[in-house]
Amino acid sequence: MTQYLRNPIALAIGAILFLILVGSTLVIVPETKQAVITRFGEPQTIINRYQAGQTFGDYGAGVALRVPFFDQVHWIDKRILSVGMENQQVLSTDQQRLQVDAFARYRIVDPLRMYVSARTEARVSEALRPILASSLRNELGRRPFAALLSPERGQMMDNIQVALNRVAAQYGAEIVDVRIKRADLPAGSPVDAAYDRMRTARLQEARSIEAQGQKQAQIIRAEAEAEAAATYARAYNQDPDFYDFYRAMQSYRTSFLAQQGGDTNVILSPENSYLRQFQGRSQGQR
């Protein structure tokens, strides 16, 4: 034994073998990873598994042991992952062709099922991407383009998330959120046609409001004229002579003031009944 200790080469080889043994036995699991330990391809245990509602730092992260040279460690991300959908064309119920760009966020909550069914997170994303596109087309295909600009959009996202979760559960994943990044009309004639339709609809709405205003104005004017006529009638019934005098003065103002500044002359006989108010009260009554 002393001979081996005096031999530096043997000592170095022993140290290397010891480090290899320690490295094959100890596993350092970070907080952001879940570890699936397999032995000859068969899952044995799961370290630092995600649990909903658990306080950060109370997981199983840290140093763990495994059987050296027999156990293998497969790392699965514990953080929220994202799967994007490439820009696709979707047809809405009002025949609008939309260019839609969306994404979904998910988390691996069952690492064992995920390892058995997909092995890696990349395969999970590949499986979820076409389902996201299909669910999005189905939802938008049942609604008009304006629904994307209304509170109904939130319900659409919830429906897509439910449909996507049914597939994600098969891979040990859970959909956290679904969002539409952009939903645009294609450039060119469709956009111009959409703007023309919007402009026409607003003009029709403006004409309708204007017609309603004119209708209300006519009603108010007619009611005011009827009320004025009723007032005149009451005044005539109370004092017919005063009413006759008042109406004559209005007629004189309209007739005589209209001739000022013109070349037309009005010639009437002093005995003309139209000038009765200028003849005096007593003469006008004869």
Sequence and secondary structure as in RCSB ss.txt:
>XXXX:A:sequence
MTQYLRNPIALAIGAILFLILVGSTLVIVPETKQAVITRFGEPQTIINRYQAGQTFGDYGAGVALRVPFFDQVHW
IDKRILSVGMENQQVLSTDQQRLQVDAFARYRIVDPLRMYVSARTEARVSEALRPILASSLRNELGRRPFAALLS
PERGQMMDNIQVALNRVAAQYGAEIVDVRIKRADLPAGSPVDAAYDRMRTARLQEARSIEAQGQKQAQIIRAEAE
AEAAATYARAYNQDPDFYDFYRAMQSYRTSFLAQQGGDTNVILSPENSYLRQFQGRSQGQR
>XXXX:A:secstr
 HHHHH HHHHHHHHHHHHHHHHHHEEEE TTEEEEEEETTEEEEEES   TT  TT SS EEEE  TTTEEEEE
EE S EEEEEEEEEEE TTS EEEEEEEEEEEES HHHHHHHTSSHHHHHHHHHHHHHHHHHHHHTTS GGGGGS
THHHHHHHHHHHHHHHHHGGGTEEEEEEEEEEEE  TTHHHHHHHHHHHHHHHHHHHHHHHHHHHHHHHHHHHHH
HHHHHHHHHHHHH HHHHHHHHHHHHHHHHHHTTTTSS      TT GGGGGGS HHHHT 
